[in-house]
Amino acid sequence: MAHILVVEDDDIVRMLAVDVLEELEHKVVEADGAEQALKVLRDDSQSLDLLFTDVALPVMDGRELAKQARRVRPQIPILFASGYAESIDVPEGMSVIGNPYSIDQLRNKVTAILR
């Protein structure tokens, strides 16, 4: 069981991702934006194995959130969701999934990252 932080400003999309990840028996923490996500990331008592974030977030986008996350937790794997997945260049240790994604795509991607 992994601990996953899901960051998505669209409530319905976030709920779907959380449901899929919980079905895989992962413990999920939700954030509706970067500010809330950074509070979780900075909480040393919070165990996290993966940051799953939408790229298109209000205020601070997912790429900037990833940079901030890596300052606090340098080793955390990061999975981006983007409607432009094929055009996103992601640094080492980070992955991308096309948005919209299917339940199977999300399941397979997260399982591969956490291996």
N, C-alpha and C positions, 0 to 999 in steps of 0.2 A: 504494500500500500504506500503510495507516494502522497506527499502534501503539495497541492497545486494551487497557485494564486491565479484566478481568472479575472482579467481586467477587460471590461466591455461596457460601453455606455448605453447600449441598447438592451433594455431589460429582458426582452423576449429571447434575443440571441444569447445573452449571458445565461439565462435560465436553461436553455437547451444544452449549452456546453457543460454547465454544472451537472445537469441530469445525466448526460453521457458519462462524464468522468466519475460521478458517484456510482453509476452502474458498474463501472470497472473497479469499484471498491477503493477509489482514491478519496482522500480527505481534501475537500475543496474550501478555499476561502475566496469570497467574492469581493470585487471592488468595482465601482461604477465609473472610475476615472483614475488618472495618475496620482492625484493628491491622496486619495484613499489607499491606493496601492503602495505608495511610498511609506505611509504609516505602518502598513503591515510588514513591508520589507525591512524597515528600521527596527522592528520589534524583535529583539534577540531571543525572546521566548517562543517565537513563532518558527516552527520548523517548516522549511520550504524546499521542495525538490525540483520545481518547475514554475516558471512564470509564463503564462499563456495570455498574450495581450493583443487586442486589435491595434492595427497601425493607426487608424483614423480615430483618434480620441480628441475631445475638446480640450482646450487650454494647453496641454502638453501631449504631443503625439507619442505613439508607441515606441518609436526609435529613441526619442529622448528619454522616455521612461526606462528603456533598456539600459541606456548609458548610466543613468542614475542608479538603477538596480545593481549593475555590475560594480559600482563604487562601494556599495554597501555589502553585496554578496558576490564577490568576484567569480565564483565557480558556478553560479546558478544557470542552468540551461534556460534558454528563452525561445518560445515558439510564438511567432507573429501570425496573425490572421489578416489577410489583405485581399481586397478585390483585384489587386494588381500584383498578385504573387509572382508571376513570371518576370516582372520588371524590377523586383526588389533584390538588391544586393545585400546579403546578410553576412555579418562577421562570423568568424569561427565560433562554434559553440552555440550558434543561434540557427533556428530553422524557420520555415514559412509554410503556411497552408493557405490555399486559395479560399476566398470567401465569396459566395457561400460554400460551405463544405458539408459533406454528408457525415452522418454519424459514424459510418465505417472509416471514412478518411481521418476523422479526428481520433478515433480509437487507435487506428494503425500508426498514425504519426506520433501520438503520445507514447504508445508502447515502444516504438523504435527509439525515441529520445531517451526514455527512462531505462533502457537496457544497460 
